[in-house]
């Protein structure tokens, strides 16, 4: 009898253990699936957080690139800066709002969407400014070309005017003069041994560019041997011509010029103590470092 009771007691304990094991298994399965669900939710949340962080980083980079473009526009274009003064207040408001959203660690999807929209609007404004700058540069280039063209024409006109201020010689003559009766009588000669002086005579053609002034003419006389006739007592000297070369002259002559009026029969005499040689003499006249007339004469 006792053995029967003991056997039943053992059997009951076995069922209790089995029940406990079953409960434990069920609990373990429940906890396993519950943990798996939590892990999946955590993974999803981590993914969402990662996506938000990635989107904020992307927006931050896009925003910084926009600011760099805007700063470049401000620094390189003073004229545009003046035009942007009124628009700059609105731009600053946008920049503050965008940066506040990007600095907010808990920024919502709606706020990030707002920031992205504002950055796109900012880029559209920058695109508009760049087009405006291109138009300004194009207009400035055209204006510079026009100014350069005007300057070239002005320089050409100035050169023509300066060239027009050079006196023109007409009716130029070079004659050997023989003096008789102690100089009271003059007679032209072609013989070297009878020549007492060389006389250069010419007219100055009317000039419409020179104002009333006194102009200096330099006269160079070369003898048959090719040497310049020179005498310091008669005012011989030198000057530098338009090519930077030194030119020597025998004598100079000052003439009073009136604008638009010719000067007739200007005479300049060259007198030397020695006899004149036979051969060809050359006379050249300079004004403002330019050669304006040349004449030859042969003495027998």
C-alpha positions in Angstrom: 0.0 0.0 0.0 2.7 2.4 1.0 4.6 1.4 -2.2 1.5 2.4 -4.2 1.3 5.8 -2.5 5.0 6.4 -3.0 4.7 5.5 -6.6 1.7 7.9 -7.1 3.6 10.6 -5.3 6.6 10.3 -7.7 4.2 10.3 -10.6 2.7 13.6 -9.4 6.1 15.2 -9.0 7.0 14.2 -12.5 3.9 15.9 -13.9 4.7 19.0 -11.9 8.3 19.1 -13.3 7.0 18.6 -16.8 4.5 21.5 -16.2 7.2 23.7 -14.9 9.4 22.8 -17.9 6.6 23.5 -20.3 5.9 26.9 -18.6 9.6 27.7 -18.8 9.8 26.8 -22.4 6.8 28.9 -23.2 8.2 31.7 -21.2 11.6 31.4 -23.0 9.8 31.3 -26.4 7.8 34.4 -25.5 10.9 36.3 -24.2 12.9 35.2 -27.3 10.2 36.5 -29.7 9.7 39.6 -27.5 13.4 40.3 -27.6 13.5 39.8 -31.4 10.7 42.3 -31.8 12.4 44.8 -29.5 15.7 44.3 -31.4 13.9 44.9 -34.7 12.2 48.0 -33.4 15.5 49.2 -32.0 17.2 48.5 -35.3 14.5 50.4 -37.1 14.8 53.3 -34.7 18.6 53.3 -35.1 18.1 53.3 -38.8 15.7 56.2 -38.6 18.1 58.1 -36.3 21.0 57.4 -38.7 18.9 58.6 -41.6 18.1 61.8 -39.8 21.7 62.4 -38.9 22.8 61.6 -42.5 20.2 64.0 -43.9 21.2 66.8 -41.5 24.9 66.3 -42.5 23.9 66.4 -46.1 21.9 69.6 -45.5 24.7 71.1 -43.6 27.2 70.4 -46.4 24.8 71.8 -49.0 24.2 74.8 -46.8 27.9 75.5 -46.3 28.5 75.2 -50.1 25.7 77.8 -50.7 27.3 80.1 -48.1 30.7 79.7 -49.9 29.2 80.7 -53.2 27.4 83.7 -51.6 30.6 84.9 -49.8 32.5 84.6 -53.2 29.9 86.8 -54.8 30.1 89.4 -52.0 33.9 89.6 -52.1 34.4 89.7 -55.8 31.6 92.1 -56.9 31.5 95.5 -55.2 28.8 96.8 -57.6 26.6 93.8 -56.8 27.2 94.4 -53.1 25.5 97.8 -53.4 22.5 96.2 -55.1 22.3 93.4 -52.5 22.0 95.7 -49.4 18.2 95.6 -49.5 18.0 91.9 -50.3 20.7 91.0 -47.7 18.2 91.4 -44.7 16.0 88.6 -46.1 19.0 86.4 -46.9 20.2 86.8 -43.3 16.8 85.8 -41.9 16.9 82.6 -44.1 20.5 81.8 -43.0 19.6 82.2 -39.3 16.5 79.9 -39.7 18.4 77.3 -41.6 21.3 77.2 -39.1 18.9 77.0 -36.1 17.3 73.9 -37.7 20.6 72.3 -38.5 21.9 73.0 -35.0 18.8 71.4 -33.4 19.6 67.7 -32.5 15.8 67.0 -32.2 14.8 68.6 -35.5 11.6 67.1 -36.9 11.1 65.8 -40.4 9.0 68.9 -41.1 11.8 71.2 -40.0 14.4 69.4 -42.0 12.1 69.6 -45.0 11.7 73.3 -44.4 15.5 73.7 -44.2 16.0 71.9 -47.5 13.4 74.1 -49.2 15.1 77.2 -47.8 18.5 76.0 -49.0 17.1 75.4 -52.5 15.6 78.9 -52.5 18.9 80.3 -51.4 20.7 78.5 -54.2 18.1 79.9 -56.7 18.8 83.4 -55.4 22.6 82.8 -55.8 22.0 81.5 -59.4 20.1 84.7 -60.1 23.0 86.8 -58.6 25.6 84.9 -60.7 23.6 85.6 -63.9 23.4 89.3 -62.8 27.2 89.3 -62.3 27.7 87.7 -65.7 25.6 90.5 -67.3 27.4 93.2 -65.4 30.8 91.8 -66.4 29.7 91.5 -70.0 28.4 95.1 -69.9 31.6 96.3 -68.2 33.7 94.5 -70.9 31.8 96.2 -73.6 32.1 99.5 -71.9 35.8 99.0 -71.5 36.2 98.2 -75.2 34.3 101.3 -76.1 36.4 103.4 -73.7 39.6 101.9 -75.2 38.3 102.6 -78.7 37.6 106.2 -77.7 41.1 106.5 -76.1 42.7 105.2 -79.3 40.7 107.7 -81.3 41.6 110.5 -78.9 45.3 109.6 -78.9 45.2 109.5 -82.7 43.4 112.8 -82.8 45.9 114.3 -80.3 48.7 113.0 -82.5 47.2 114.6 -85.5 46.7 117.9 -83.7 50.3 117.8 -82.5 51.4 117.0 -86.0 49.3 119.8 -87.3 51.2 122.2 -85.0 54.4 121.6 -86.9 55.1 124.6 -89.2 55.1 124.1 -92.9 57.7 125.9 -95.1 57.0 127.1 -98.6 59.0 129.0 -101.4 62.3 128.1 -99.8 65.5 129.4 -101.4 69.2 129.2 -100.7 71.3 131.9 -102.4 74.9 133.0 -102.2 75.2 136.8 -101.8 78.0 139.0 -102.9 78.3 142.4 -101.0 79.5 145.5 -102.7 80.1 149.1 -101.8 80.8 148.1 -98.2 77.7 146.0 -97.9 75.2 148.6 -99.2 74.7 146.6 -102.4 73.8 142.9 -102.5 73.9 140.7 -105.6 73.2 137.0 -106.0 76.1 134.9 -107.3 76.8 131.3 -108.1 80.6 131.7 -107.7 82.1 130.5 -104.4 85.0 133.0 -104.5 82.5 136.0 -104.8 80.2 134.7 -102.0 80.2 136.8 -98.8 77.2 135.0 -97.1 74.6 132.4 -97.6 71.0 133.6 -97.4 68.1 131.2 -96.6 64.7 132.6 -97.4 61.3 131.0 -97.1 57.6 131.5 -96.3 55.7 130.0 -93.4 52.4 128.6 -94.4 49.3 129.6 -92.3 48.8 127.2 -89.4 45.3 126.8 -87.8 46.5 124.7 -84.8 49.2 126.9 -83.3 47.9 129.7 -81.0 49.7 133.0 -81.2 53.3 132.2 -80.1 57.0 132.6 -80.8 58.4 129.5 -82.5 62.0 128.5 -82.9 63.4 127.2 -86.1 66.8 125.4 -86.2 68.8 125.6 -89.4 71.6 123.2 -90.3 74.0 124.1 -93.2 76.3 121.4 -94.6 79.3 122.3 -96.8 80.5 120.4 -99.9 82.7 118.1 -97.8 79.7 117.1 -95.7 80.6 119.0 -92.5 78.2 121.2 -90.6 79.0 124.9 -90.7 79.2 125.9 -87.1 80.1 129.0 -85.0 79.2 129.3 -81.4 79.2 133.1 -81.7 76.3 132.8 -84.3 74.3 130.5 -82.0 75.3 127.1 -83.3 74.2 124.2 -81.0 72.4 120.9 -80.8 69.0 119.3 -79.9 67.5 115.9 -79.6 65.1 114.9 -82.4 62.0 112.8 -82.2 64.0 109.6 -82.6 66.2 110.4 -79.7 69.2 111.2 -81.9 71.3 114.4 -81.4 71.0 116.9 -84.3 73.4 119.8 -84.7 72.4 123.1 -86.2 74.3 126.1 -87.5 71.9 128.9 -86.5 68.4 129.3 -85.1 65.7 131.8 -85.9 62.7 132.8 -83.8 59.5 133.7 -85.6 56.2 135.1 -84.2 53.4 133.0 -85.5 49.7 134.1 -85.5 47.0 131.5 -85.8 45.7 131.2 -89.3 48.1 133.8 -90.8 51.1 133.1 -93.1 54.5 134.7 -92.7 56.2 135.9 -95.9 59.8 136.2 -96.8 61.6 135.1 -93.6 65.4 135.6 -94.1 68.3 134.0 -92.2 71.9 134.8 -93.2 75.0 132.7 -92.6 78.2 134.7 -92.6 81.7 133.1 -92.2 85.1 134.6 -92.1 86.7 132.0 -94.3 86.1 131.6 -98.0 83.3 129.4 -99.3 84.2 126.2 -101.1 83.1 125.2 -104.5 80.4 122.5 -104.5 77.0 121.6 -103.1 75.7 123.2 -99.9 72.6 121.7 -98.2 70.3 123.6 -95.8 67.8 121.8 -93.6 65.2 123.4 -91.3 63.8 121.8 -88.2 60.8 122.7 -86.0 59.9 120.9 -82.8 62.5 118.3 -83.5 61.1 117.5 -86.9 62.7 118.2 -90.3 60.3 120.5 -92.3 62.3 121.6 -95.3 65.5 121.0 -97.2 67.3 122.8 -100.0 70.5 122.5 -102.0 72.6 125.0 -104.0 75.8 124.6 -106.0 78.6 127.1 -106.0 81.1 127.1 -108.9 
